[in-house]
Amino acid sequence: MGDPTDPPSDDRACKARQRAARERKTRLESALEELEKIRARKSGEELKQKARVSQTDPQARIMKQSNGGYGPSYNVQISTDKANGIIVNVQATQEASDCNQLLPALERIRETAGRLPQQMVADGGYTNRENIIQTDKEGVEFIGSMPDLSKTSVAQFERRGVDPSFYSGAFEYNFKEDIYTCPAGKTLSYEGKTNRVGLTEHRYRASGNDCSICPMKEKCRPNLSQKGRLIIRIENHPAVDSFILKMDTPRARDIYRQRGPIAEFPNAWIKEKLKLRQFRLRGLWKVHMECVWACLTYNIQQWIHLKWRTLKLLPAVG
Ligand code: SF4
């Protein structure tokens, strides 16, 4: 038997090089396969060409990092039970966005617990109309944080160079006649509607002739063509309207405030105590299993903590 400290023989070095070449070939084939999957989900040709995949971990996806940069990552979804701080579900995913992860998480909880939770609390990343409507249909009370759409429309008006005194709020809506009246007293008539998930956009437009001779047109529609000024009225799905009203109550705001400590504690504990800041394994399934073990470890310590607390509450014997 050769001394392990001996330099590798030509034969062993050759085999090692062949093995490395085989592994590299497998990784590249896998990277090409994943690249095709990513491209298939992109719409424009330019976006398809810009698609990138990591050669070291082809199943990872390029996602935004906490430091503002981008890198190959997995998005790990953890659901925690409020009563005992126990993790009830974990899943590593290739999806950068959290929005599409709320309903699958609920489904996994239903599979493992045999029923849905009464309430689900999630941050703004998970709060969209579809999630509000679907949780409502399932009878799960959803507490979240709806993005302030008025800020988005203000940003759009700013981009178009509309003067603040001609934003949508300056136009008066007549519910009975279903028309708007602009600051110059002209009528914006109903033009049509577009149905989107959880909302309907109703369009109202001023006459092109009125706007073209209007002395306020530079402030009201500086970059528009021959068409008259457009106003969009949004009609939410009833579940979305109820959600918005509910999130304005002290009860809902108080529940939402509790989300941070409950949801962030397991994450912080796993990162701090288990030093799991970067996955040791590669590939979606292996990364998922790494997360499962980390969450199991967290749950065991949490269980010991709960047990200890219960024992301390028992009366002493003897
Ligand atoms: S530009 Fe058109 S919509 Fe705007 S104030 Fe004048 S008439 Fe009314």
Boltz pocket constraint, residues with backbone or C-beta under 6 A from the ligand:
constraints:
  - pocket:
      binder: B
      contacts: [[A, 182], [A, 183], [A, 184], [A, 185], [A, 186], [A, 206], [A, 207], [A, 210], [A, 211], [A, 212], [A, 214], [A, 215], [A, 216], [A, 217], [A, 220], [A, 221], [A, 228], [A, 229]]
      max_distance: 6.0
